[in-house]
Amino acid sequence: MSKSGTADIRVSCVALMQEMLIRGGSLTRLLPEAQQRVPESERAQLQAWSYGFARFHGELGGLVDLLIDKPVKAKDLDVYLLMQLGIFQLRHTTIAPHAAVDETVKVLKRLKKPWARGLVNAVLRNYQRRKPELEGRLKEPEKLNHPVWLLERFKRDWPQQWQDVCQANNQQGPMTLRVNTLRQSVETYRDHLTHAGLDSSLVADAKQAVQLSEPIAVTVLPGFAKGDASVQDAAAQLAGLQLVRYAASGGRVLDACAAPGGKTAHLLEMGRFDSVLALDKDAERLQRVTDTLKRLSLTSHAKLIAADATDVPAWWDGVEFNAILLDAPCSGTGVIRRHPDIKLLRRESDIEALATLQGALLDALWSTLSHGGVLLYATCSILKQENEQQVQAFLERTPDATLAADMRQILPGENDMDGFFYAPLIKRQQ
């Protein structure tokens, strides 16, 4: 990579982080736009730096704060973020230290803030000299790279495991695939991976899951374009497996809040239901479900509707479902290792609003479920307000609801999976 290229990618990374912090957009939405503004050869690097920056934002900000005499003005947020990016390179990349410092300082010319050259240079070189001392002075939330409110929630909900949760959240999750067993067996697909020089392993509990030893671009996965496999964490694959475990075969199933479509596709791949209705409030995101089903050649038994699931009269035809998957909107606190920007974007005030929505979805969808049918309530959260407490409250106000089995909470890193919660609810026969 040329020196000019490294300067460009630093400018792009700072601009991306600044936009995310000011406007609140997620990396999932903002990164593809930012990548279009850099050469193709630098897009993977921009992604790695942006996700790393979000993952370690707590310690990076804490270290910079220890190294500056007074807070940086709001109009100079880009300079503040650039100093954090410089420390990120020194702490978490293999870039030569002198190059990390020199190239970071050069960015100030592009930012039209040459006055800050001395400040940025001093901060980075002082960090190099005083690293052990500075790291020892970081506060707990900074060391653990989690906001204070989220740490308090973790400590309250998981007093024995909260530190392990934080450690898992600060790791990059593995690349896990779901093999489309309508096309071939897991063993056959693993043979294809081996032939392509890719190491893989099986995952406990998720019988269609294959974990790669190293992440790769989906474009080089054997048979990806023709639907042989999909990218999906093993914990997310348990949704379909649990639903078919407790639901009768045949009939139709509702996948509420279906986008981006991984669980819809999995339900169809298992072939246990006659048809699947995929519902999502966001028409743009629902298009991703369509694209996924087309790639997997699964459109013939699926119907897609863009509608608010809580507004039942707007989308329901009155024919009851014998199974419902409610993968409810949630805090995402179980998938932070894949979406580290959750730590920057989520606010504690969001949790109450999300819990209210989750309860409304449970109540609304319950009316569309046949007696004897199963509704699987799922979230990618590890907060009990969204999970155990949500389900207990629903059971208390819903006389014909009962648990088919114990609720299951998977914590981040457990069997190298993401954090997910599952509660299979049966609608008792009258």
Secondary structure, 3 states (H helix, E strand, C coil): CCHHHHHHHHHHHHHHHHHHHHHCCCHHHHHHHHHCCCCHHHHHHHHHHHHHHHHCHHHHHHHHHHHCCCCCCHHHHHHHHHHHHHHHHHHHCCCCHHHHHHHHHHHHHHCCCHHHHHHHHHHHHHHHHHHHHHHHCCCHHHHHCCCHHHHHHHHHHCCCCHHHHHHHHCCCCCCEEEECCCCCCHHHHHHHHHHCCCCEEECCCCCCEEEECCCCCHHHCCCCCCCCEEECCHHHHHHHHHHHHHCCCCCEEEEECCCCCHHHHHHHHHCCCCEEEEEECCHHHHHHHHHHHHHCCCHHHEEEEECCCCCHHHCCCCCCEEEEEEECCCCCCCCCCCCCCHHHHCCHHHHHHHHHHHHHHHHHHHCCEEEEEEEEEEECCCCCCCCHHHHHHHHHHCCCEEECCCCEEECCCHHHCCCEEEEEEEECCC
